[in-house]
Amino acid sequence: MTAYLEIRDVHKDFSGLQVLTGINLAIREGERHALIGPNGAGKTTLFNIISGKYRPSSGSIIFRGQEIAGKPPHVINRIGMARSFQITNVFHELTVFENVMAGVRSRAGLRYNFFRRPEANSYLVQKVEDILKNVGLLDVKDIPASALSYGQQRALELGIALSTEPEIILLDEPTAGMTREETEQAIKLIDRVTKGRTLIIIEHDMDVVFSLADIISVLHYGTIIASDVPEKIRTDQRVKDAYLGEG
């Protein structure tokens, strides 16, 4: 299977500080790929480059044969990529329904029209409700996002990502700050809603990583020291020394 997303010799420095020093990755369509490594290894910086928040200092990002390095986030989103953030990123003042409707409407190319509310479009309403049902939030669709529990807000963020019908989903520490019970529920949710899509996930919780990932890449000081199936990563001495330890 050929690479769906290729990261070719990507470097990034901030005012002379080298954060990424030659990242090379090839991610296949439908693959679930985890990025792990100690804090400061460059994982979120790499996410920010892939999703368009940062430009690489050098190197290429090829998505479905198209160069996307340096393109703005909204263009990359329209091409078929969506991401979540370490910090919950929802519209707290809007209802759960309105949060997802904003993404569905954007995907449909519809601007806000004072005389024709999107709620009057039964097709869009059904799409929103299908997404909310998928992420377990249909029963709370009419309450403000600010009233949701932390776990529910993370589920809503995933619903917003799904609202643009992405082919690749990037999740940045989706279970950070969750209880063990919430984490177990999140694993099941992510597993279900990302079926058939390509997933790239940054995560420190190894239970999450080993439950979801087909391939794991380990970043250390801005470079990838190993990239392989979970069974081999678990026993790789370089990875134990840099991150996992011997436990």
N, C-alpha and C positions, 0 to 999 in steps of 0.2 A: 504494500500500500504506500503510495507517495505521500510526501509531507503536505499537510493542509496549511499549517502555519510554520514558517521558517524564520528563525532568528539567526542572522548571519554576522558574526564578529562585531557584536554591539558593544560599544564603549560609552561610558557616561562619566563626565567629571563636572564638578561644581567648583568654579573658581580655583581650579588646580587640584582639588581633592578627587582622586580616582575612586569612583563608587562601583562601576562595572568595568571589567578589564578583559573584554573579548568573550562575550556570551554567544554560544552556538547551541541551538536547539532545533529539532525537527519534530513537530507534533502532528500526528495523523488524525484524519477525520474520525470523529466518534471516540477519540481517546480521552481518558480522564488522567490528567497530568498534574501531579502535586509538586510544588516548589517548597522545599524546607531549608532550614539553615538558621544559625544564630542571629539575634538582633544585629542589625547593621550590615548584614551580608549582601544587601542590595535587592532583596526580593520585591519590595514595593516599588522601588525605583524602576525595576524591569517591567512591572505591571503598568506603571505610569507611562513608560515608553511605548509599550504594546498598544495601550488604549488611547494614546495621543496627547496625554497631559504634558509630557516632556518630549523634546526632540533628542535623539541620540547624538552624542558628540561625533560618532562615526558608526558605520554599519548599516544593515538593512533589516527590515521586517517585511516579509513577503506573506500575504494572506491570499490564498487561492490564486497564486501567480501574479498578484498585484502588489506593488510597493506601497506600503502604508506608513512608513516611518516619516514623522513630521506632519502627517495630516491631522487636522483638528479632531477632537473627540466626536463631534456630532457627525462628521463624515464617516469616521470609522464605525460608528454605531449603525449608520444607514447601510454600510457594506455588510454588516451582519455580526457585530460584536457588542456585547454588553458586559458591564462589570459592576461589582459591589465594592464597598470601601470598608476599611477597618472600623471606622466610626459610622454608626447607622446614618443613612443618608436618605431620609424620607421627608415629605412635605407635612410637617406636624400639624399645620392649621387646617389641612384638607382632610376630608374623610378618606377612609380606606379605599372606597370605590373611586373617588376622584383622583387619588394617587395613581392608581393603575390606569384609569381612563386617560390621564395625561400622556402616558406612554403609548397607549393604543391609538389615540388620536394623532400623535406625532408620526407613528408608523404608517397610518393611513394618509398622511400628508394633509391633514385638516387643521386649519388655523381656528382660533377661537372666533365664534360668530355670536354676537349678542342676541341676534334674532332667532338663532337656531342652536339650541343647546345640544351637546353630544348625547345627552341622556334621551333625546327624542329619536335617536338612531338605534333601532332595535338590534341591528347587526353588531354595532359597537358595544352595546350594553351586554349582549350575549357573550362577546369575546372577553369582556372584563369579568363577568361572572364566572366564566369557565376558568380563567386564571386564578381568581380568588378561591374557587372551589379546589383547584389543584394545590394551592398552598395552604389550605385549611382556614381561610379567613372570610368565607362567604357569609357566615352568620354574624360577622361584625362589620359588614361592609359600610354601614351608615354612621359609624362612630368616628371621631377624629383620630388620626394616626397617633396623636399625642397621648391618647387614652389606652393605647395598646401596651401590653407587657413588653419587656425587652425582647424576649424570644419571638413574640408576634411581630414586632417591628422589623426584626431580621427576616422573618418570613415575608413581610410586605416588601422589603427591599428586593428580595428574590422575585416576587411577583412583578415589581416594576421592571426588573431586568428582563423577565419573560415577555413583558408587554410589547417589546419591540421585535419580537420573533427572532432572537439572535441564533446564529449558528454556532458561535463560540461564546461561552460564559466564563468570565473571570471573577472568581470569588476571593476576596482578600480577608483572611481570617474570619470566616463566617460564624464560627462558634465562640469567638473571643468574648469573655465575660459571662458565658452561660453556665448554668448549673449542669451537673452530670446528666440529669433527666432531660433538660433542654437540649443538651448536646446530642443525646441519643435520638431525640425526636428530629433534630436538625439533620443528622446523618440520613435518616430514613427519608426526609423531605428532599434533600439534595439528590439522593440516589434516584428518587422517583421522577423529579421534574427535569433532571438533566439527561434522562434516557434519550438516545438518538442525537444528542448534541455533543460537541466537543467541550470539555471542561478543563480549565486551568485553575488550580486552587493553591493559595498560600495558607498554610496552617501550621500551628505549633503543636496542636494536640495529635499525638501519634495514633491514637485510636481512630480519629477521623481520617487521617492520612491512609492508614493501612486498611480501613473499611472501604474507601472510595477509589483509591488511585490504581490505575493500570501501570503507570510509570511514575517514578519519583526521581526528581533531579535535586541535587544538594548544592546550594550556593554557600561559598565560604570566601570572605574577603573579595567579593566582586567577581568570582569566577566559579564555574561549575566543576566540582571535584568528582562527581559521580552522577550517572543517569542510567537507571535500570529498573527492572521489575522489583516490586516490594521485597520479595524473598531475598534477592541479592543485595539490596540496599541495607536490609536489616543486619546482614552479616559482613558488610564491607568495613574493613578495619579503618580506612581513611574516614568514613562517615562516623564510626564510633568515636574516633579521636577528636573529630571536629564538632560533633553535635550530639549523637545519640547516647554516647557513653556505652558502658558495658552491661547495663542492666537489662 
